[in-house]
Amino acid sequence: MSDQGITRREFIGRSVAGAATAGLAFGAPAIGRVASPNERVTVGMVGVGIRGLEQMEAVLNVKADVAIVCDLYDGHLRRAKEIQANTATTRDYREVLDRKDIDAVCIATSDHWHAPVAIAAMQAGKDIYIEKPMTHTIKEALEMVKVSKETGRLVQVGSQSLSMESTHKGKAWVDAGEIGNIYMVQCEIYRPDPVGAWKYPVPPDASPQTIDWDRYLGNAPKRPFDAARFFQFRNWWDYGTGIAGDEYVHLLSRVHYLMNTQFPLSAVANGGIYKWKGDREVPDIHNTMYDYGKFQVVVMANLVSNFDGGEIVRFMGDKGTVVLTEESASLLPYDEEWSFEYPLESWPKDTKGPFMAAHKNDPTADIGTYRKQQHRKPQNFMQHAEGTEDHFRNFFACVKSRQQPIENVDFGCGTAVACHMANLSYLKKQRLFWDAEKLELRSES
């Protein structure tokens, strides 16, 4: 890492420090505007780059209003005006929060700006839709939970996979006991191309005149203008969280949702930079093993190797497997037809015969089949939508009803902690443990 960037020690310290006592001193709950059930929700967008512009189009498609957009690059603001010409624009997110007509703020900034904008928005009485990971550090995740509770503002984290039809189909199968007890979950993500590795092209007009560089740095170390660090922020710890923050959260959101859990007990990770060299700091291969107590999770993620499948989550039970992809859900039952015929063949006849006679009604001694049952056919479900618009529909319905959205602040905290544990384990090169009662990260159990 460069001497002007965050060091390994600084990143670890920043991520862990104060985790058990995190939280700022806030006053009384903010009194925000609440949209009536028949009213269109009015939104302010903070961050309208690649994902933020996708969010903007999704918001408009589900019949909400975008009143103002904020970004630090003039080109993004011009592109937002191409989508909706009458949208107000600003470089200062505080102008978004100051508007009384804003019901909710959508945040799609670099990771290191997630929590500062979100906390300020909640204090200003706004509900928030925030891109994953919810925060840049564990401390910030705990702070956001605290502020949400104190202000009464709603949080929806943007892992749209939770609103995919395939996810809900998979959960229905799991909850119905179709695959029995689940002891193992395998997660995989493969993105071997330059876009998958966040090696995005830099606009030719990128300069200190078109980008508010000092404001972008925020709480990150000061350094000279570098357009790559603005447009490719996920490659550096100062501004992003690598594969774990970008992709683990999608995978683990599905795991936590189907398994009804919040935090892992421990994590151990490894990886490295194998293909995408240069001055990037985050790994292009990052694998993590999680212990959740009653089941194990393995995440295999890389930006190097090609595999026809993209994003895959396999819930492996003792009666079958549920496989979720970005497009589908599959139920693969086990027929559970097996016998002791193989080991009994090693017994002499004078031992095998009496044993079989004594256990002729015991299925465990049946040399035919054990637990012979009616064959269950595999089931496949193809979804019809990518999930983002349905995720916004869920959020906007909750803005009106004041019910908690599907990926609320507590849920987002759990997946954020899990992804930060993967990063910290990779950096510290050791297994890490999470104390869910004390909200504390430890290097020993």
N, C-alpha and C positions, 0 to 999 in steps of 0.2 A: 504494500500500500504506500502511496506517496506521503511525503512528510507534511503536505498541506491537507491531506484527507484524514478521515478518522482512522486511528490505529486499531488493531485487533483488541488491545486492552481497553481502549476508550469505548469501542462499540459494545463490548461485553459489559463494561461498567455502566454505560448509559442505559442498556436494556434491562439490567437487573436492579440497579440501585433504587432503593426505596419501595420495592415491590410490596413488602408487607405493610407499609404505612402510607402507601400512595394516596394522594387526594389533596386537593387544594381547598382553601377556606372559601366557601361560597355562601352567599346570603340566602334570602328567602327564594322559593321557587319563582321562576319567571312567569309572568302572565302573558301568554302568547295568544295570537289570533287562532281561533278554532273554526275550520271550515264547516259549514252546515252540511247535512247529508245530501242535499240537492245542489250544492254549490261546487263549481269546478275548483280544484286545488290550484293555487298559484305558487310557482316554484322559482327559486333563484339557483343558478348553476355556478359552482365554483370549481374551475378546472374544466375546460372544454377542448382537451386534446383528443387523442384517438378514442378513448373510452367515454370521455365526457360528451363528445358529439354524438356517439351512439346512444348515450343516456338521453340527451336532448331530444333526439328523434323518437325514442321510445316514449318519453313523457308526452310529447305532442300526439303520438299515435293513440295513446290511451285517454285522450281528451282532457289533459290537464294543460295549464297555461304556463309558459315560460316568460317571465317578466324581465329578467336581467341575467346576463352571463358575465362571468369574471374569468380572466386568464391573464397570464404574464407575457404571452407572445401575441403580438398584434395579428399575425396570420391566423391564429385560432379564432380570434374575435371576428375577423373578416369572414371566416368560414361559417361561423355561427350566424352571422347576418345573412349569408346566402341561404341558410336553412329557414330562417324567419327574419324578414327584413326589419320588422318593427321592434325587435328585441334590443333593449338597452345594453350597453357594454361598459366594462370598467376593468381596471387592473387591480383595484383595491377591494378585497372581499368584504371589508367593513361596510362598503356602500350597499352590498347585498343585504347584510344583516340589519342595517338601519331602516330598511323599507318596511313600512307597516302592513303593506299588502301581501307580503311573502308568508305563506303558510309553512313551507318546507324548503330546505336547502339541500341540493344534491352536490356531493363532494367527490371529485375525481381528480384530485391533485396528485403530485408525487407523495409517496408514503409519509415522508417526514412532515408534511403539512396536514395530514388527516386529522390528528387529534387537536392541534391548535385551532383550526377552523371549526371543527365539530363542537368543541367545548364552548367557544365563543358564540356559535350559533344557538346552542341550547340555552346559554345564559341570556341570549337575546329573545328567547321565547319561540324558537323555531324547532320543528321536528327535522330530523336529518336522515337522508339516504346517503350512505357512505360506501365508497368502493372498498373492496378487500385488499389487503388485510385491514381490519378496523383501525389499527394503529401501527406505528413504527417501533414501539417498544412495549414490554410488559407493563411497565409503570403507567404508560399512557392508557393502556387498556383498562386497568383498574380505576384510573381517574375518570375515564368516560362512564364506567358503570356508576360511579358515585355521583357524577354530575347529572346523569340521566335520571337517577332516582330523586335527587334533590330538586331538580327543576320540573320534573314530570313530563319531560319531552321524550318523544319516541325516537328510536333508532332502528333503521333497517340497514343491515350490512349487505353489500351487493354481490353475494355469491348466488347468482341467478339459478344455479343448478338446483337449489332448494325449491324453486317454483316450477321446475320441469316436470312434465307429466310422468316421465320415466322414473323420477325419484319417488313420486307418490305411489306409483304402481309397485316399485320395489318394496317400499315400506309396508304396503298392504300385504304383500306376500310374507314378509318377515313377521309382521304382527299376527298374521293368521297361523303362524307356525309351519309354514310350507317347507322350510329348510331346517326346522328343529333348532337346536342350540348352536349358536355361532361362537366359535372359538378363534377364528382367524379371518382377517380382512386383508386383502392385497389391493394396493392402489398403484397405478402406473400412469405416467404422463410422458409423452415423447414429442419433442418439438425441435427437429434437427436443422431447421433452415434459419437464415439470418433474421427473419422477422421473429421466429420463435425464440431466438437468442437475444432479442431486443437490440439488434444491430440495425435500427431504423435509419433511413436516409435523413439527413439534416437539411431543412429548407435552405436554399441558397441565400435568402435574405436574412438569415439568423445573425443577429449582431447585438451589441449592447444598446443600440437604438431601438430595435424591435422587440427586445426581451428585457424585462425588469430583473436583471441578474441579482442585484443586491437583495431585493425582496424575495426572490426565489430561494436564495441561500438560507434565509430565515435563521434557525438555530444551528445550522450546519457550519462547519469551519469556513472562514472567509478564504476565497481563492480567486484568481483571475477568471475572467469570462471563459467558459468552455461550453459551446453549444451542445456537444455530445452529452454532457452531464445533465442537460436540461431535457433533451428529447429521448435519451436512452438511460434515464435515471435508475432503472432497476439494476443496472450493472455495478452500482456503487453503494456501499453500506450507509454513506452519509444521507442518502435520499430514498433508498429502496430497501427491499428485503429479499431480493433474489427469487429463486424458484419457489422457496417456501411461501413467501408472501404472495406471489402471483398465482401459483398453481396448487400448492398444498391445500390452500384454504378451500378451493373448489372440492377437492377430493375429501378432505376431512369434514367439511360441512355435511356431505352426504353420509359419512360414517357416523358423525355425532347425531344426526337426525334419525337415521334408521336404528341406531343402537341406544338412543335415549341417554346420551352421556354428555358431559361438558369438558372435562379435563383428562388428559393422560396422566398416569402416575409417574412415568419416566420416559425418557427418549435418549437414544444414542444414534449419532449420525456420522456419516463419512462422505467423502466426495473430493472434488478438485476441479481444476481448470485444465481440460484436456485438448479442446479444439479451438475455442473462441479466445484466442490469446489477446495481447495488447494490454491496456491498463485496467481492464475490468477487474473487480475484486471478488465478485460472487462466483460460486462454482457453476460449471455447466453440467456436472453430474452431481446429484445430491440425493443420497439414499438415507432413510431413517427408519429405525425400528422403535415402535411405541408399545408400552405396556399399559393397558387399561384395566388391569386387575382380572376381570373375567374373560378378557379376550386380548389378542395381539393384533397389531396393525403394522404392516410393512408398506412403506412408500418408496417406490423406485421412480426417480425423476431424472430425465436427462435431456439436454439440448443438443446431443451429439449423434445418437443412434436412431436410425429410422425404424419405425414399426407401424404397421397398418392397424391402427386402433386409437391413437391419440390419447384420450382420457378414459381410463377404465377403473372401476371399483368392483372387486369380487368379494361378496359376503359368503363365507364358506361355512355351512352348517353341517351337522351330523346327519341330516336328511336331504341335503341338496345345496345348491349354490344359486345365489342371485347375482347377476352381472349387470352393472349399469355402465353405459357409455354416454357420450354426448347426444346420441340420437335414439337410444333404445334401452329397454330393460328386458332381461331374459331370466326365466326360472328353469333351472336344470336339476330335476329331482334325481336322487339316488334310488335305485330299485332295492337296495339292501338285500340282495340274494347272495348269501355266502354260506359256507359250511365248514365243519371240522374234518371233512374227508381228507384233506391234504395232510394234516398232522397225524391222523389216525392210521394212515397208510404205513407209518413207521413203526406201529405197534405189532407185536406178534399176535397171531390169531387167538391164542389162549388168553390174552389180555384184552384184545379188541372186542372179541365176541361177548364176554360177560358185561363189559362196559356198555356196549350198545344195547344189550338186552335190558340192563338195569335203567337205562336212560332213554328208552324208546319213545317216551312221551315228552322228553325234554328237548326243546328246539335247539339248545346249544350243543346237543350231542348228535343231532340229526346229520347223517352223512349225505343227505340230499341238499336241502337249502335251509338257511336260517332266516326267520322273519320274512318268509315269502309273502309278498303282497301284490295287490293289483298294480300293474304297471302304470306309472304316471308319465304322461307325455310332457316334453318340454313346452314352455310357453314363451312367446316372443311378443313384445309390444314396441311399436314404433311411435315416437312422439311427433307432434305436428308443429311445435314452436320451440324456439331457442331458450326461452325462459325469462328474458329481461322484461318484456312487457307485462307478463303475469306477475313478476316480482314487484313491479311498480304498481300494478293494480292492487296487490295485497297491501302495499305500503299506503297508498292513497285511501283505501277503504278504512285502514286503521287511523289515519290522520283524522277522518271524519268520526269514526266510532270511538276512538281513544282506546281501543283494544291493542294488545301487543302484536306486532307483526311477526311473521314466521321466523325471521332471522334477527331477533332483537338484540339489545346490547349485551345481555348475559350470554346468549349464544355466540355472538361475535367475539366476546372476550375469551371464550373457551377455545375457539379456533385460532384466534390471534396468539394466545399463550402457546398452543401446540406448535404453531409455525415458528415462533420465536425460540422455543426450546430446540427445535431442529437446527436453527441457525447458530444458536449459542453452543450447542453440543458440537457442531462442526468446527466452530472457531476455537473452542476450548479443548477439543479432542478428548472429551470424556462424557460419560453418561450423566444425565441430569435428572433430578427428581422434582416433582411439583407437590407441594403441600396445599391441598384445596381448602383446608380449614384456616390455615394462617395466610393463605394467598402468598406463598413464598417459594422461591426457587432455591434448590439445594444441590450440592455436588455429592452428597451422601444421603442414603435412605434413612 
